């Protein structure tokens, strides 16, 4: 989770600013082939990054406050499960988004892979909470950290793609 937090701090502000700028510059038309314009796709990504960054920050705060008794604390469980629900819903939206413009197909494919990995880790984390299984929670934390590391590569790919558009 610590790596995930560092990624959020360092990368999300720059990414969001770049994405918002690109959205404004690109316009908002829908393409004739059923895909959305680059601007609408970028807006979609901005929305997901914003939502996921907020939920990941909240979940990171929950994990920082974790103790053995947390799994018996209904408020801690409910709050953490709320963040898991938000992150899972965002992952589902990314996975199910079928209208990425051709110019973003590789970037979107990479994002779908990350969202799929994230969803699996979040499901495992939720199961660890439900069963109060510390080994499952550790495993989920490890997967989330791996996903956060992989996100760095995605951010570089996305930044390169945005650089091509400007």
FILUM-810352 format. One record per residue: residue number from 1; residue in one letter; x, y, z of N, C-alpha, C, O in turn. Coordinates in Angstrom, 3 decimals, padded with zeros to 6 digits. Each point is the difference from the previous one (the first is absolute). Example, Ala and Ser with C-alpha at 12.3 -4.5 7.8 and 13.67 -1.06 7.14 Angstrom:
SITE     n   res         nx         ny         nz        cax        cay        caz         cx         cy         cz         ox         oy         oz
SITE     1     a    013.190   -005.690    007.800   -000.890    001.190    000.000    000.900    001.200    000.000    001.036   -000.019    000.665
SITE     2     s   -001.386    001.069   -001.385    000.820    001.190    000.060   -000.770    001.090    000.730    000.509    001.108    000.169
END
This chain:
SITE     n   res         nx         ny         nz        cax        cay        caz         cx         cy         cz         ox         oy         oz
SITE     1     x    000.815   -001.186    000.000   -000.815    001.186    000.000    000.861    001.254    000.000   -000.390    001.026   -000.556
SITE     2     x    001.575   -001.110    001.187    000.873    001.167    000.052    000.412    000.418   -001.403    000.007    001.190   -000.314
SITE     3     x    000.334   -002.149   -000.530    000.371    000.320   -001.375   -001.175    000.604   -000.742    000.170    000.930   -000.788
SITE     4     x   -001.348   -001.448    001.031   -001.188    000.517   -000.651   -000.194    001.462    000.374   -000.313    000.818   -000.865
SITE     5     x    000.488   -000.482    002.108   -000.160    001.372    000.465    001.028    000.909   -000.664   -000.338    001.098   -000.441
SITE     6     x    001.591   -001.547    000.368    001.034    000.807   -000.638   -000.327    000.252   -001.455    000.211    001.106   -000.498
SITE     7     x   -000.724   -002.113   -000.196   -000.353    000.183   -001.394   -001.097    001.048   -000.122    000.056    000.864   -000.875
SITE     8     x   -001.045   -000.938    001.741   -001.099    000.953   -000.048    000.520    001.408    000.200   -000.361    000.904   -000.753
SITE     9     x    001.195   -000.704    001.746    000.529    001.330    000.283    000.792    000.552   -001.177   -000.213    001.138   -000.419
SITE    10     x    001.127   -001.943   -000.112    000.936    000.483   -001.002   -000.611    000.088   -001.391    000.278    000.940   -000.745
SITE    11     x   -001.099   -001.902    000.396   -000.435   -000.081   -001.380   -001.352    000.581   -000.327   -000.194    000.510   -001.103
SITE    12     x   -000.743   -000.569    002.018   -001.363    000.327   -000.381   -000.210    001.473   -000.312   -000.777    000.317   -000.901
SITE    13     x    001.423    000.580    001.592   -000.198    001.423   -000.259    000.503    000.362   -001.390   -000.687    000.698   -000.745
SITE    14     x    001.868   -001.160    000.394    000.562    000.284   -001.321   -000.849   -000.637   -001.089   -000.283    000.626   -001.021
SITE    15     x   -000.119   -001.861    001.240   -000.803   -000.704   -000.993   -001.329    000.701   -000.199   -000.411    000.246   -001.134
SITE    16     x   -000.260    000.077    002.221   -001.300    000.642   -000.117    000.096    001.342   -000.705   -000.846    000.320   -000.835
SITE    17     x    001.858    000.464    001.156    000.168    001.292   -000.663    000.241   -000.194   -001.495   -000.580    000.712   -000.820
SITE    18     x    001.425   -001.662    000.466    000.274   -000.278   -001.410   -001.247   -000.491   -000.707   -000.300    000.434   -001.111
SITE    19     x   -000.425   -001.337    001.749   -001.209   -000.536   -000.606   -001.064    001.076   -000.185   -000.648    000.062   -001.044
SITE    20     x    000.471    000.776    002.045   -000.984    001.072   -000.121    000.373    000.965   -001.109   -000.863    000.416   -000.773
SITE    21     x    002.132   -000.055    000.683    000.454    000.888   -001.064   -000.265   -000.633   -001.368   -000.506    000.659   -000.908
SITE    22     x    000.846   -001.925    000.771   -000.204   -000.694   -001.270   -001.478   -000.086   -000.355   -000.369    000.107   -001.169
SITE    23     x   -000.470   -000.298    002.172   -001.433   -000.064   -000.239   -000.516    001.318   -000.557   -000.775    000.019   -000.956
SITE    24     x    001.204    001.070    001.552   -000.445    001.316   -000.449    000.479    000.271   -001.416   -000.755    000.526   -000.818
SITE    25     x    001.992   -000.877    000.518    000.588    000.268   -001.307   -000.608   -000.883   -001.086   -000.130    000.442   -001.141
SITE    26     x   -000.242   -001.669    001.464   -000.386   -000.981   -001.009   -001.430    000.119   -000.512   -000.269   -000.472   -001.104
SITE    27     x   -000.657    001.069    001.832   -001.390    000.025   -000.425   -000.725   -001.232    000.496    000.603   -000.850    000.656
SITE    28     x   -001.909    000.736   -000.963   -000.786   -001.074    000.611   -000.913   -000.751   -000.967   -001.107   -000.366    000.395
SITE    29     x    001.502    000.126   -001.601   -000.860   -000.678   -000.966    000.011   -001.512    000.206    000.971   -000.565    000.503
SITE    30     x   -002.080   -000.085   -000.906   -000.052   -001.456   -000.030    000.348   -000.436   -001.411   -000.449    000.621   -000.963
SITE    31     x    001.230   -001.662    000.821    000.438   -000.475   -001.306   -001.088   -000.815   -000.674   -000.876   -000.551    000.666
SITE    32     x    000.934    000.474   -001.993   -001.014   -000.728   -000.760    000.101   -001.513    000.186   -000.965   -000.708   -000.290
SITE    33     x    002.076    000.198    000.755    000.157   -001.449    000.177   -000.501   -000.495    001.360    000.241   -001.152    000.362
SITE    34     x   -000.925    001.997    000.382   -000.565   -000.408    001.284    000.900    000.223    001.190   -000.419   -000.192    001.142
SITE    35     x    001.646    000.594   -001.392    000.892    000.303    001.114   -000.195    001.457    000.395   -000.541    000.797   -000.765
SITE    36     x    000.979   -000.469    001.943   -000.076    001.394    000.430    001.233    000.743   -000.504    001.000   -000.609   -000.381
SITE    37     x   -001.092    001.914    000.386    001.149    000.809   -000.393    001.113   -000.160    001.027   -000.222   -000.468    001.117
SITE    38     x    001.410    000.862   -001.516    001.119   -000.041    000.933   -000.305    000.841    001.232    000.337   -000.385    001.120
SITE    39     x   -000.974    001.529   -001.326   -000.316    000.886    001.125   -000.948   -000.667    000.991    000.200    000.086    001.212
SITE    40     x   -001.231   -000.751   -001.728   -000.937   -000.678    000.901    000.676   -001.166    000.711   -000.275   -000.265    001.171
SITE    41     x    001.147   -000.419   -001.869    000.716   -001.104    000.641    000.911    000.532    001.099    000.064   -000.566    001.091
SITE    42     x    000.627    001.640   -001.378    000.876    000.607    001.007   -000.830    000.453    001.199    000.426   -000.159    001.144
SITE    43     x   -001.602    000.718   -001.397   -000.892    000.397    001.103   -000.402   -001.215    000.834   -000.073    000.076    001.226
SITE    44     x   -000.185   -001.187   -001.898   -000.332   -001.241    000.699    001.153   -000.405    000.917   -000.209   -000.324    001.169
SITE    45     x    001.434    000.345   -001.717    001.172   -000.375    000.793    000.175    000.954    001.180    000.289   -000.436    001.115
SITE    46     x   -000.462    001.729   -001.355    000.132    000.985    001.081   -000.993   -000.312    001.117    000.352    000.024    001.179
SITE    47     x   -001.586   -000.315   -001.557   -001.017   -000.335    000.999    000.372   -001.224    000.817   -000.166   -000.015    001.220
SITE    48     x    000.668   -001.010   -001.893    000.393   -001.229    000.705    001.217    000.254    000.896    000.036   -000.462    001.140
SITE    49     x    000.962    001.198   -001.653    001.179    000.293    000.820   -000.389    000.811    001.233    000.501   -000.254    001.095
SITE    50     x   -001.386    001.222   -001.270   -000.427    000.834    001.122   -000.711   -000.847    001.052    000.332    000.056    001.184
SITE    51     x   -001.303   -000.829   -001.625   -000.759   -000.842    000.920    000.897   -001.026    000.688   -000.072   -000.190    001.214
SITE    52     x    000.909   -000.461   -002.000    000.857   -001.042    000.562    001.064    000.578    000.927    000.340   -000.614    001.012
SITE    53     x    000.184    001.778   -001.345    001.004    000.631    000.871   -000.603    000.350    001.349    000.621   -000.209    001.042
SITE    54     x   -001.838    000.745   -001.069   -000.684    000.358    001.243   -000.275   -001.250    000.840    000.263   -000.019    001.203
SITE    55     x   -000.792   -001.017   -001.843   -000.307   -001.233    000.731    001.275   -000.690    000.490    000.033   -000.526    001.112
SITE    56     x    001.011    000.528   -001.937    001.266   -000.626    000.416    000.607    000.739    001.184    000.565   -000.623    000.899
SITE    57     x   -000.678    001.938   -000.892    000.498    000.792    001.137   -000.778   -000.374    001.259    000.592   -000.206    001.059
SITE    58     x   -001.915    000.118   -001.173   -000.819   -000.388    001.146    000.331   -001.397    000.489    000.073   -000.246    001.204
SITE    59     x    000.125   -000.660   -002.139    000.334   -001.367    000.387    001.385   -000.047    000.642    000.222   -000.743    000.956
SITE    60     x    000.701    001.535   -001.482    001.338    000.064    000.589   -000.086    000.495    001.447    000.690   -000.520    000.877
SITE    61     x   -001.532    001.518   -000.632   -000.197    000.487    001.371   -000.555   -001.108    000.896    000.404   -000.133    001.155
SITE    62     x   -001.326   -000.657   -001.692   -000.564   -001.107    000.770    001.082   -001.026    000.346    000.062   -000.493    001.126
SITE    63     x    000.781    000.180   -002.097    001.052   -000.995    000.219    001.017    000.513    001.014    000.512   -000.772    000.811
SITE    64     x   -000.217    002.073   -000.852    000.929    000.580    000.985   -000.526   -000.179    001.417    000.771   -000.207    000.938
SITE    65     x   -002.080    000.288   -000.792   -000.624   -000.113    001.317   -000.354   -001.445    000.352   -000.680   -000.247    000.995
SITE    66     x    001.133   -000.693   -001.796   -000.348   -001.403    000.200    000.711   -000.576    001.218    001.186    000.234    000.234
SITE    67     x   -001.947   -000.980    000.516    000.556   -000.788    001.100   -000.762   -001.323    000.011   -000.965   -000.183   -000.742
SITE    68     x    001.397   -000.700    001.566   -000.646   -001.304    000.067   -001.492    000.129    000.319   -000.808   -000.811   -000.454
SITE    69     x    000.453    001.810    001.221   -001.407    000.177    000.377   -000.833    000.657   -001.106   -001.228    000.021    000.092
SITE    70     x    001.865    000.510   -001.125   -000.735    000.692   -001.068   -001.041   -000.889   -000.666   -001.089    000.463   -000.339
SITE    71     x    001.416   -001.731    000.151   -000.919   -000.907   -000.679   -001.262   -000.264    000.811   -000.986   -000.506   -000.536
SITE    72     x    001.006    000.840    001.813   -001.186   -000.128    000.852   -000.697    001.341    000.197   -001.045    000.065    000.648
SITE    73     x    001.608    000.992   -001.195   -000.559    001.347    000.112   -000.912    000.250   -001.202    000.476    000.200   -001.117
SITE    74     x   -001.777   -000.215    001.354   -000.957    000.101   -001.106    000.161    001.299   -000.795   -000.198    000.004   -001.215
SITE    75     x    000.551    001.086    001.877    000.196    001.260   -000.721    001.215   -000.094   -000.933   -000.069    000.429   -001.152
SITE    76     x    001.174   -000.986    001.647    001.196   -000.164   -000.832   -000.315   -000.891   -001.199    000.365    000.321   -001.131
SITE    77     x   -001.044   -001.438    001.381   -000.350   -000.941   -001.066   -000.905    000.678   -001.022    000.238   -000.112   -001.202
SITE    78     x   -001.264    000.808    001.659   -000.950    000.656   -000.905    000.693    001.065   -000.851   -000.217    000.070   -001.209
SITE    79     x    001.039    000.745    001.833    000.707    001.052   -000.733    000.951   -000.601   -001.027    000.036    000.442   -001.148
SITE    80     x    000.728   -001.440    001.555    000.946   -000.643   -000.910   -000.732   -000.671   -001.154    000.419    000.107   -001.152
SITE    81     x   -001.502   -000.792    001.456   -000.789   -000.652   -001.051   -000.605    001.034   -000.953   -000.162   -000.276   -001.188
SITE    82     x   -000.169    001.454    001.698   -000.491    001.070   -000.870    001.053    000.413   -001.017   -000.301    000.170   -001.182
SITE    83     x    001.536   -000.011    001.642    001.096    000.337   -000.920    000.242   -001.129   -000.993    000.230    000.243   -001.184
SITE    84     x   -000.281   -001.467    001.667    000.171   -001.151   -000.890   -001.101    000.001   -001.058    000.264   -000.262   -001.174
SITE    85     x   -001.486    000.554    001.584   -001.118    000.050   -000.940    000.189    001.060   -001.071   -000.263   -000.244   -001.178
SITE    86     x    000.718    001.422    001.587    000.249    001.079   -000.962    001.089   -000.401   -000.985   -000.159    000.162   -001.210
SITE    87     x    001.259   -000.683    001.726    001.111   -000.410   -000.866   -000.411   -001.134   -000.937    000.378   -000.007   -001.172
SITE    88     x   -001.143   -000.944    001.681   -000.462   -001.114   -000.831   -000.924    000.498   -001.101    000.104   -000.446   -001.143
SITE    89     x   -001.005    001.363    001.472   -000.905    000.557   -001.013    000.789    000.739   -001.081   -000.311   -000.116   -001.186
SITE    90     x    001.327    000.872    001.592    000.836    000.690   -000.982    000.740   -001.002   -000.885    000.096    000.193   -001.212
SITE    91     x    000.422   -001.253    001.810    000.663   -001.047   -000.789   -000.981   -000.613   -000.998    000.348   -000.221   -001.160
SITE    92     x   -001.571   -000.053    001.610   -001.016   -000.562   -000.895   -000.291    000.934   -001.172   -000.116   -000.448   -001.141
SITE    93     x   -000.002    001.745    001.422   -000.265    000.953   -001.080    001.140    000.023   -001.010   -000.240    000.079   -001.205
SITE    94     x    001.458   -000.145    001.681    001.158   -000.030   -000.905   -000.019   -001.290   -000.824    000.170    000.037   -001.219
SITE    95     x   -000.374   -001.153    001.873   -000.005   -001.300   -000.680   -001.099   -000.048   -001.057    000.209   -000.543   -001.085
SITE    96     x   -001.370    001.101    001.389   -001.155   -000.077   -000.896   -000.075    001.129   -001.023   -000.901    000.005   -000.839
SITE    97     x    001.816    000.938    000.890   -000.025    001.128   -000.941    000.424   -000.508   -001.377    001.149   -000.396   -000.196
SITE    98     x   -002.067    000.410   -000.738    000.245   -000.574   -001.327    000.181    001.046   -001.095    000.123   -000.361   -001.170
SITE    99     x   -000.105    001.624    001.512   -000.012    001.044   -001.018    001.309    000.769   -000.107    000.011    001.121   -000.508
SITE   100     x    001.081   -001.693    000.972    001.281    000.708   -000.063    000.357    000.274   -001.458   -000.145   -000.877   -000.852
SITE   101     x    000.610    002.084    000.566    000.400    000.304   -001.379    001.177   -000.881   -000.421    000.809   -000.418    000.829
SITE   102     x   -000.732    000.149   -002.114    001.062   -000.858   -000.532    001.378    000.481    000.436    000.882   -000.808    000.294
SITE   103     x   -000.702    002.112   -000.254    001.304    000.560    000.361    000.390   -000.306    001.449    001.166    000.130    000.373
SITE   104     x   -002.141   -000.537    000.437    000.264   -000.325    001.402   -000.190   -001.489    000.294   -000.024   -000.394    001.166
SITE   105     x   -000.110   -000.433   -002.190   -000.320   -001.411    000.243    001.079   -000.710    000.819   -000.326   -000.764    000.908
SITE   106     x    001.601    001.001   -001.210    001.069   -000.643    000.771    000.035    000.512    001.439    000.167   -000.773    000.943
SITE   107     x   -000.326    002.072   -000.793   -000.001    000.612    001.332   -001.181   -000.533    000.810    000.141   -000.321    001.180
SITE   108     x   -001.303    000.231   -001.822   -001.186   -000.485    000.702    000.159   -001.480    000.367   -000.395   -000.418    001.088
SITE   109     x    000.963   -000.355   -001.980    000.225   -001.413    000.293    000.879   -000.164    001.237   -000.261   -000.858    000.844
SITE   110     x    001.289    001.671   -000.741    000.884   -000.037    001.169   -000.775    000.394    001.261    000.192   -000.597    001.059
SITE   111     x   -001.064    001.600   -001.172   -000.803    000.433    001.143   -000.986   -001.087    000.417   -000.224   -000.208    001.192
SITE   112     x   -000.364   -000.484   -002.161   -000.924   -001.098    000.313    000.733   -001.112    000.760   -000.543   -000.567    000.948
SITE   113     x    001.765    000.259   -001.362    000.792   -001.011    000.704    000.228    000.413    001.452   -000.150   -000.811    000.914
SITE   114     x    000.512    002.074   -000.708    000.215    000.498    001.363   -001.293   -000.028    000.807    000.009   -000.366    001.176
SITE   115     x   -001.120    000.751   -001.799   -001.288   -000.001    000.703   -000.406   -001.423    000.375   -000.558   -000.227    001.074
SITE   116     x    000.834   -000.721   -001.951   -000.310   -001.403    000.288    000.832   -000.498    001.179   -000.518   -000.672    000.891
SITE   117     x    001.806    001.004   -000.890    000.860   -000.368    001.129   -000.481    000.671    001.285   -000.031   -000.623    001.061
SITE   118     x   -000.339    001.885   -001.167   -000.487    000.731    001.165   -001.270   -000.598    000.557   -000.154   -000.139    001.213
SITE   119     x   -000.757   -000.216   -002.105   -001.266   -000.585    000.438    000.237   -001.326    000.723   -000.636   -000.281    001.015
SITE   120     x    001.550   -000.531   -001.540    000.324   -001.273    000.653    000.580    000.237    001.396   -000.366   -000.688    000.953
SITE   121     x    001.263    001.656   -000.837    000.604    000.305    001.307   -001.049    000.537    000.968    000.004   -000.353    001.179
SITE   122     x   -000.896    001.199   -001.669   -001.045    000.566    000.855   -000.975   -001.077    000.466   -000.448    000.016    001.147
SITE   123     x    000.123   -000.947   -002.035   -000.870   -001.119    000.379    000.661   -000.826    001.098   -000.644   -000.395    000.971
SITE   124     x    001.933    000.143   -001.140    000.743   -000.758    001.011    000.048    000.774    001.321   -000.135   -000.590    001.072
SITE   125     x    000.327    001.898   -001.152    000.045    000.822    001.208   -001.337   -000.073    000.735   -000.044   -000.159    001.220
SITE   126     x   -001.044    000.278   -001.983   -001.336   -000.078    000.590   -000.233   -001.363    000.652   -000.572   -000.088    001.087
SITE   127     x    001.019   -000.970   -001.761   -000.129   -001.345    000.572    000.816   -000.125    001.284   -000.437   -000.644    000.955
SITE   128     x    001.614    001.253   -000.929    000.830   -000.022    001.205   -000.679    000.690    001.168    000.113   -000.436    001.146
SITE   129     x   -000.822    001.520   -001.447   -000.752    000.700    001.047   -001.133   -000.891    000.495   -000.197   -000.164    001.204
SITE   130     x   -000.551   -000.414   -002.159   -001.147   -000.834    000.366    000.401   -001.206    000.844   -000.694   -000.363    000.950
SITE   131     x    001.811   -000.249   -001.301    000.431   -001.215    000.699    000.977    000.289    001.136    000.406   -000.902    000.734
SITE   132     x   -000.035    002.185   -000.602    000.975    000.425    001.016    001.303   -000.794   -000.127    000.588   -000.445    000.986
SITE   133     x   -000.168    000.288   -002.234    001.184   -000.796   -000.327    001.160    000.932   -000.347    000.011    000.627   -001.060
SITE   134     x    000.955   -000.546    001.959    001.131    000.912   -000.185    000.882   -000.396   -001.181    000.564    000.872   -000.661
SITE   135     x   -000.435   -002.162    000.385    000.804   -000.431   -001.152   -000.636    000.470   -001.307    000.704    000.423   -000.917
SITE   136     x   -002.015   -000.496    000.833   -000.701    000.478   -001.194    000.173    001.504   -000.146    000.204    000.498   -001.107
SITE   137     x   -000.285    000.224    002.209    000.199    001.453   -000.045    001.424    000.346   -000.441    000.199    000.918   -000.795
SITE   138     x    000.780   -001.646    001.306    001.399    000.241   -000.406    000.180   -000.268   -001.492    000.660    000.768   -000.700
SITE   139     x   -001.239   -001.841    000.227    000.086   -000.350   -001.416   -000.646    001.094   -000.861    000.555    000.403   -001.023
SITE   140     x   -001.720    000.065    001.446   -000.685    001.067   -000.738    000.829    001.275    000.008    000.114    000.672   -001.026
SITE   141     x    000.466   -000.333    002.171    000.862    001.189    000.075    001.175   -000.115   -000.962    000.368    000.976   -000.652
SITE   142     x    000.211   -002.148    000.564    001.119   -000.230   -000.911   -000.436    000.203   -001.450    000.717    000.615   -000.790
SITE   143     x   -001.883   -001.129    000.448   -000.517    000.162   -001.367   -000.301    001.461   -000.305    000.253    000.471   -001.108
SITE   144     x   -000.790    000.242    002.083   -000.286    001.422   -000.195    001.303    000.768   -000.199    000.067    000.899   -000.838
SITE   145     x    000.961   -001.244    001.595    001.305    000.657   -000.165    000.583   -000.286   -001.382    000.571    000.894   -000.624
SITE   146     x   -000.707   -002.128    000.138    000.474   -000.343   -001.344   -000.753    000.795   -001.057    000.593    000.496   -000.958
SITE   147     x   -001.911   -000.379    001.144   -000.798    000.764   -000.947    000.428    001.464    000.007    000.099    000.622   -001.057
SITE   148     x    000.153   -000.073    002.235    000.440    001.393    000.097    001.335    000.188   -000.716    000.207    001.016   -000.663
SITE   149     x    000.696   -001.980    000.788    001.270    000.058   -000.729   -000.244   -000.030   -001.509    000.610    000.765   -000.747
SITE   150     x   -001.498   -001.644    000.306   -000.321   -000.098   -001.426   -000.647    001.277   -000.514    000.154    000.360   -001.167
SITE   151     x   -000.872    000.314    002.041   -000.662    001.240   -000.395    001.024    001.035   -000.454   -000.298    000.830   -000.858
SITE   152     x    001.498   -000.872    001.425    001.048    000.922   -000.430    000.307   -000.157   -001.479    000.177    000.995   -000.704
SITE   153     x   -000.110   -002.234    000.221    000.212   -000.255   -001.424   -001.153    000.497   -000.837    000.199    000.545   -001.085
SITE   154     x   -001.415   -000.734    001.591   -001.177    000.490   -000.719    000.039    001.517   -000.117   -000.286    000.551   -001.063
SITE   155     x    000.634    000.118    002.137    000.057    001.463   -000.002    001.012    000.485   -001.035   -000.260    000.973   -000.708
SITE   156     x    001.404   -001.637    000.612    000.997    000.380   -001.006   -000.551   -000.186   -001.410    000.191    000.857   -000.862
SITE   157     x   -000.872   -001.973    000.629   -000.599   -000.255   -001.308   -001.052    001.052   -000.321   -000.053    000.516   -001.116
SITE   158     x   -000.778   -000.203    002.097   -001.040    001.001   -000.204    000.603    001.373   -000.265   -000.453    000.708   -000.900
SITE   159     x    001.454   -000.327    001.657    000.649    001.294   -000.227    000.609    000.073   -001.392   -000.084    001.038   -000.657
SITE   160     x    000.697   -002.124    000.200    000.569   -000.028   -001.354   -001.108    000.169   -001.034    000.166    000.721   -000.984
SITE   161     x   -001.293   -001.386    001.207   -001.135    000.105   -000.926   -000.530    001.422   -000.034   -000.288    000.533   -001.072
SITE   162     x    000.159    000.077    002.224   -000.486    001.379    000.057    000.986    000.947   -000.673   -000.405    000.976   -000.631
SITE   163     x    001.695   -001.260    000.765    001.012    000.812   -000.669   -000.141   -000.061   -001.513    000.251    000.993   -000.684
SITE   164     x   -000.649   -002.145    000.151   -000.225   -000.154   -001.439   -001.171    000.857   -000.475   -000.007    000.462   -001.141
SITE   165     x   -000.971   -000.250    001.998   -001.202    000.739   -000.381    000.206    001.504   -000.018   -000.753    000.724   -000.653
SITE   166     x    001.766   -000.250    001.363    000.173    001.452    000.117    000.811    000.579   -001.104    000.227    001.209   -000.031
END
